[in-house]
Amino acid sequence: MTIAQQTELFVDFSNPNPTPAVLSAATVVQLPLELQIKGESVTNCRAYFSTTITPSSITFFGGSTIPPATTCRFLFPGVSPRETGSYTLTVPAGGLQTDLGSNADPASATLTVTGTGLSVEQVFDPPSVAVGASSRLTVTLRNDGALPASFSQPFTGFLPSQLETAAAPNAATTCSGGTASATRDTVVLSAGASLPAGAACTLAVDVASPLPGSYTSQVAAGAMQTTAGTNALASTATLTIAPGSGSAPLVALAPAAFSLSTPANRSVSASLSIANASGSNPLIYRVEPREAARVAWTPRVLGSPVDFRLDDGSIEGIVGRTGGNRSFGSVWLNRFTVAEAMTIDSISVFWPAALPGGGQSSGLQLGMQPNLLVYYDAAASGSPVNAVRIGVDRRVSIGALDAFETYPAQFAVPGAGDVYIGFVDEWAVRVGGYPGVVVPAARDVTQPQQRSWVSGTSSPNVLTDLVNLASNGFTASSEAMGIPGNWMIRATGSTGASATVCNGPATQWLSATPASGWLNGGGSTAIEIVADPAAASLAEGTYQANLCVSSNDAQQSQTPVPVTLTVTPATCVVKDTVFCDGLDVAAEAKGVHRAN
């Protein structure tokens, strides 16, 4: 078969005996990494078997029964290859354990996958630029096959974390019948573009980054969805961002404070200007609206160290959230309980290389950048959906695999309650997910503490919400997912923290758009600030919050911009009536409504 096709996999369990055969242990069929199962099975023995299907394995659980003198056939109609080659699935002798005995001989099947002639090449020009400067990424789409190819789905190139399209992306294509477009982290060729046999065309965009480092653009195998098949092999290209030669970034904010007023049923907007001094290296900023701090903390013991850990140091499994050949942004958290205010001053994560014992690769790569997260639930309800996020983004780089890596942190916990500590797999927090299978969470199962959680989107077209976990389509404990255990995430903390104005929970009534970005030296931008009393059901009165502006300006790493909102009585929204003040009860009874 070719790489663009799907094939069928049959798994037969035969029992020639006159009595039923009961599986005394699980039988596992493990697929090579290059093959994936898509969809459910069809079987004549559904009532007798309990199974679990993942993209890379099939588990037939102990307790399942093969009826007497029967062959139970399981058909998996959607097995999809990702690379060319020859692949053999094997169940070894003794792999099927029943109360009547085991299989004496191994069972195997071999699949040969050929290519389609479709391929992808990438190049950065120039291959090295300074921070803030742009490079041109050109993606060449080639058809060396015998058939013309028409793109049945848009082709999307995903940029690595921290590499973005330039302010003027200049997206362009030479592909006939197609158009090019760009978002902050993607370049897209529309469906309908054509690629004749023996021809090639290009998709190009300008990219830049405010952070020095090496950035690798990856196009996964299968990214070209055409009428002639897909590309059999992945493609990569690396861009080096050199440190800038300018002065340190210097942020300037205007105005220094906001005083807004609006009726309870209407919103009001304003503009916050963020600028970077001329001649400076790029300024990276983030704006987070937070409730104003109300009281200082009074911890009982100053300077007491606290050690947070659930695992015993041994890894027994790896977990990720994937679909097809993509990974979706997920928040991995461990729940701890604290008795007083404190500061989380370090977070340690065990980054797995593969399943213990040399099994499936985790897909993690050195240089990937997860984002450390902390949430707080004063009510200690036992679920992160009730918790509020603490602090701002803390992106870090993976520098080692199969080992705990410790990162310094400074997350201020305001008092007693539950604290959720962990990370989001930042490479996957994008519309459509990450083009590759990555399972980032190491799992210890020796003594499950029932305190490990995961939250994320259930749709490939919706971003994971890092502020309000309750809005995500999927939030569950490891037990609820059927994989009890402890994520290998640890932390340290110290009591005696001091309150700051930016430690409050996120506001529901105040928003900032865009919430983050970066500026070259001499650049400026306007952030739209919207106060909406209805979003938080605010009654008449005065409310306070802070726009917490975090940046890489070492002298002003976090600057609060106070916002005061006065909510006045709701205005009349009923058209063409003199009774909307609510004074004429008789008229209201006849269908004229009032707005109070």
C-alpha positions, 0 to 999 in steps of 0.5 A, spaced: 500 500 500 502 507 499 503 512 505 496 515 503 492 509 504 489 506 510 489 498 511 485 493 515 488 489 521 484 483 523 486 480 530 483 473 531 482 469 537 480 461 536 478 457 541 477 449 538 475 447 545 468 445 547 469 449 554 470 457 554 477 460 554 477 466 559 483 470 559 487 470 565 491 476 563 491 482 558 493 481 551 497 487 548 498 488 541 503 494 540 503 497 533 510 500 531 510 508 531 510 509 524 502 506 524 496 508 527 489 506 529 484 510 527 477 509 529 473 503 533 473 495 532 468 491 529 467 484 532 463 478 532 464 477 540 463 484 543 459 481 548 465 477 551 471 482 550 473 488 554 478 492 550 482 499 550 484 502 543 489 507 543 492 510 536 498 505 537 496 499 541 490 494 542 489 491 549 484 485 550 483 485 558 483 479 562 476 476 564 475 476 557 472 470 554 473 466 547 466 462 547 467 454 545 469 452 538 469 459 536 473 464 533 473 471 535 475 476 530 476 483 531 477 488 525 480 495 525 478 498 519 482 504 520 490 503 520 494 509 517 501 509 516 506 515 517 512 513 513 514 508 508 517 501 510 516 494 512 512 493 519 511 487 522 506 486 528 507 480 533 504 477 539 509 472 542 508 465 544 505 465 551 502 472 549 495 470 550 494 467 557 487 463 558 485 458 564 485 453 558 493 455 557 496 459 552 498 460 545 504 455 543 506 459 537 507 467 535 502 470 531 505 476 526 503 480 520 507 484 516 505 491 512 509 494 506 508 501 505 510 505 499 511 512 497 507 517 493 512 522 490 510 527 494 515 531 499 516 537 503 522 541 503 524 548 508 529 553 508 530 559 512 533 565 508 538 568 511 539 562 516 541 566 522 538 573 524 539 578 530 533 578 535 527 582 532 530 581 525 526 577 520 528 571 515 524 568 510 521 561 511 520 558 504 516 551 504 517 547 497 511 542 496 514 537 490 510 532 486 515 527 483 509 522 482 506 520 476 499 523 478 497 531 478 495 533 486 490 537 488 490 539 495 483 537 498 485 540 505 489 546 507 496 545 508 498 549 514 506 550 517 506 551 524 512 555 527 515 553 533 514 556 540 517 563 540 518 564 533 512 568 530 510 571 523 513 578 522 509 584 523 508 584 516 508 577 514 508 578 506 505 571 506 505 568 498 505 562 494 506 560 487 502 554 487 496 555 482 489 556 484 491 557 491 492 563 496 497 564 502 495 567 509 498 567 515 497 567 523 501 569 529 504 562 528 502 559 522 502 559 514 497 556 510 496 554 503 488 554 501 485 548 499 484 547 492 491 549 490 494 544 484 500 541 483 502 537 476 506 531 476 513 532 476 512 540 478 513 544 485 511 550 488 512 554 494 509 557 500 513 563 504 512 567 510 517 572 513 518 570 521 522 573 527 523 572 534 525 577 540 529 571 543 535 568 541 536 561 540 535 556 535 528 554 532 526 548 528 520 548 523 517 542 523 512 539 517 510 532 519 509 526 515 502 526 512 501 534 512 500 534 505 493 532 504 492 531 496 488 527 491 494 524 490 496 522 497 500 525 502 508 526 503 511 520 506 517 524 510 517 529 515 521 536 513 525 540 518 529 547 517 533 551 523 533 558 524 538 561 529 536 568 532 543 571 535 543 576 541 541 583 539 546 589 539 542 594 542 541 596 549 536 593 554 529 593 553 525 599 556 518 599 557 513 605 557 506 605 559 501 610 558 496 612 561 499 610 568 491 609 571 484 608 568 478 611 571 472 608 567 464 609 568 459 605 564 452 603 566 451 596 568 448 593 562 454 596 557 461 595 556 466 601 556 473 601 552 480 604 553 487 604 550 493 602 553 499 604 550 506 600 550 512 602 547 519 600 547 525 605 547 529 607 541 535 603 540 533 597 545 533 590 544 526 587 543 521 588 549 517 582 550 510 584 554 504 580 557 498 584 560 494 580 565 487 584 568 487 582 576 483 583 582 486 588 586 489 586 592 485 587 598 489 585 605 496 583 606 498 576 608 500 574 615 503 567 615 505 564 622 512 562 621 517 566 617 522 562 612 520 555 613 521 551 607 516 546 604 517 540 600 511 538 595 512 531 592 507 525 590 511 520 586 517 516 589 522 517 584 520 511 579 517 512 572 512 506 570 509 510 565 508 516 560 501 520 558 499 525 553 493 527 549 493 526 542 489 525 536 491 522 529 498 525 528 497 531 533 498 533 540 493 537 544 495 543 549 494 540 556 495 542 563 498 537 567 497 538 575 499 535 582 494 538 587 497 540 594 494 543 600 498 548 604 496 551 611 498 558 610 501 563 605 507 562 601 512 562 595 513 557 590 520 558 589 522 552 584 518 547 580 521 540 578 519 536 572 521 529 570 521 529 562 521 522 560 525 520 553 520 513 552 516 508 556 520 505 561 523 498 558 525 501 551 518 502 549 514 508 545 518 514 545 515 520 548 516 525 542 519 530 547 525 534 544 531 538 547 529 545 547 522 544 547 519 550 551 513 548 557 510 553 561 510 552 568 503 554 572 500 554 579 493 555 581 490 556 587 483 554 591 482 557 597 476 553 598 480 546 597 474 543 593 479 538 591 478 540 583 482 545 579 476 547 575 475 552 582 482 554 582 484 561 580 491 562 576 497 565 580 502 569 577 504 570 569 507 565 564 514 562 566 516 559 560 522 554 560 526 549 556 527 542 556 535 541 557 535 533 559 531 527 558 529 521 563 531 526 569 528 531 574 529 538 571 529 544 576 527 551 574 527 557 579 520 560 580 516 565 584 509 564 585 506 567 591 500 563 594 496 568 598 493 563 604 491 556 606 487 552 601 489 547 595 495 549 590 495 546 583 502 546 581 505 543 574 506 545 566 502 546 560 505 543 554 506 550 550 508 547 543 501 544 543 497 550 545 495 552 538 489 552 534 490 545 531 495 542 536 502 540 535 504 536 528 507 530 532 505 525 537 508 527 544 506 524 551 510 529 556 507 527 563 511 521 567 507 517 571 509 513 578 504 508 580 507 505 586 502 509 591 497 513 587 495 519 591 489 521 587 491 528 586 494 528 579 489 532 574 489 534 566 485 539 563 485 541 556 481 542 549 477 537 546 477 540 539 483 541 535 480 548 533 479 551 540 485 553 544 486 550 551 484 556 556 490 557 561 486 562 566 479 558 567 480 551 567 473 550 567 472 552 560 476 547 557 472 541 554 476 536 558 478 536 566 479 530 569 483 526 575 488 521 573 483 516 576 477 518 572 482 517 566 483 510 568 490 511 569 491 512 576 498 514 579 502 521 580 505 525 575 512 526 576 512 534 578 515 536 584 516 543 587 519 547 593 516 553 597 517 557 603 513 561 607 513 568 609 511 571 602 509 578 602 503 581 598 503 585 591 498 588 587 498 583 582 497 577 586 490 577 585 485 572 581 484 574 574 478 579 573 472 577 569 469 584 568 476 586 565 480 584 559 486 586 554 487 585 547 492 583 545 494 580 551 501 579 549 506 580 544 513 584 543 516 590 540 522 592 537 526 598 539 522 604 538 516 601 537 509 601 540 502 598 540 495 600 543 492 594 547 484 595 547 482 595 554 474 593 555 470 593 562 464 589 561 460 589 568 455 584 565 461 579 564 461 578 572 454 581 574 457 587 577 452 591 581 452 598 581 458 601 585 465 602 584 470 596 583 478 596 582 483 592 578 490 592 576 493 591 569 499 587 570 504 588 565 510 583 565 516 584 561 523 583 560 525 590 562 529 588 568 528 594 571 520 594 571 519 586 570 512 587 572 508 594 573 501 595 575 496 600 572 490 601 576 483 601 573 477 604 577 470 602 574 464 606 576 458 602 575 452 606 574 444 604 573 443 600 567 440 604 561 434 603 557 434 598 552 427 598 550 426 601 543 420 606 542 417 606 549 416 611 554 415 606 559 422 603 560 423 607 567 418 602 570 413 607 572 407 605 568 406 598 571 399 597 567 403 598 560 408 593 562 403 588 563 401 589 556 408 587 554 412 593 555 418 591 558 423 595 563 430 595 564 432 596 571 
